[in-house]
Amino acid sequence: MKIILANPRGFCAGVNMAIDSLERALELFGTPLFVYHEIVHNLHVVERFKKRGVVFVDGIDEIPANSVVLFSAHGVAPAIRAASAERNLNAIDATCPLVTKVHLEAIRFAREGYTILLIGHEGHDEVVGTVGEAPGNIRLVQDEKEVETLDLPADAKVAYLTQTTLSVDDAEVIIAALRKRFPHIVGPKKDDICYATQNRQEAVKELVPQADVVLVLGSRNSSNSLRLAELATTLGKRAYLIDSAREIEPRWFVNATCVLVTAGASAPEDVVQDCVEYLKRNYQATVETHTVREEDVSFQLPRELRSLTVVG
């Protein structure tokens, strides 16, 4: 068996920044330390921090007054920031700057009187946070069918935004449908879909023709990981989204001679390597790394952490 290891894969700049922020906060403040929602959508990352005393919550009211809270990479609505201030929490904002960009666009379009059509997945943390910036102006659109059912006149003053972790191809189809329905629709100056999401999808597109089976490392609640598996399936290959090598089933590899391995933007590299070692051990697999695009993006720590030093 041959393994094609896709590159880029795994952690993106926003995930690295969020995890580094939580590491730094642990150094500075110790525990208890609270995180609103999962720091990133990955089982391994969350469990590792839980073992170190980090408490993940889904409600600000679960956090004792005067505590330290870190907002996840997916961003939060203004109401969450206000609730944090009311409880006198020391809030650290680890929102990915690319998500913050979408929030600012939502605020601008709302201020200019647009109805904002947000392309995304209902209930996703990022979508909830973005909608919270202008709830009276934002309508969620999840697919082409929903474009047709929008109860807006053709000449409505409308703008569109997208969740950062979507499938590029799926988003383009929905944007095309919006442009057809609303010829005067406006959008962001630059594509909102994150560079890392696009790069990982591009790598799968380019490398998948060589593979019989595709393994995507990532958690089920990771939107960009799901999109990678869906993309490979759409391109005609058997694809499996797994959290670790423990989920691998030998029947997947019957008559398979080449396996493409990649990882979503929130999946740690050590789980990728565990998967590779499993295949090498059980199938005498050889490994080839194929780099489709280089990445050199990095984001600095939140301002709440940059000026602080560890006491003692």
C-alpha angles and dihedrals in degrees: 000000000000123000119208107201108204119223127227096043138136128016118033126201093266093052092046090051093048094049092045088050092054091046090051092047090053089053093048103038107016119204147000087056121162131210122196104228121338112324087229129351099264128111095212096049093048095046092049092054092045089058088056093055102266113145118212116204136183095204131050088217088067090067119085115240117269093022129132116257130182121205113223128246090261095068133233138245122256089251089064092051090050092049089050091052091049089056090046091239122172095236123199114194111215094167112147108253089231089059090046087055090058091048091053091048090052091051092049095048091046091050089053091053101254126148101231119217106203114200107211150094120295114246096016110138092237093051092048090053094047094047088051090064092066110002093168093056104039128088120183117230116190104172146356093276091060090053089061093049096052108124095219128116117251091248095050118137098250138163131184134219131177137218107252097234101055129124105269092219094049092048092050091054092052093044090051090051090050092050090050092050095040109028092183096051115135129208142183118303089240130031111272095211106107119256091234093052090051094046094050091048090048091053092052092048092051098042104034096082088069095052136081094195133022125209117195116193111213145094125277092244092055106103096198092048091052090050091055092054092045091049093053090048091049088053090057103260131120105252131185128194109210136172094211146349089271089075094056115117119204092220089071091071102050105136090356117138100170130041124190112212122194138150138220121249094264099046117107118237093234091066089052091052091047087056092049091049090051091055093045092049097045103032103025086241124184121214131228121180114212117194113203098172135004119233125205102160120131135170126210123239118271114279089245088068105033098076098042128095130197111266114234 
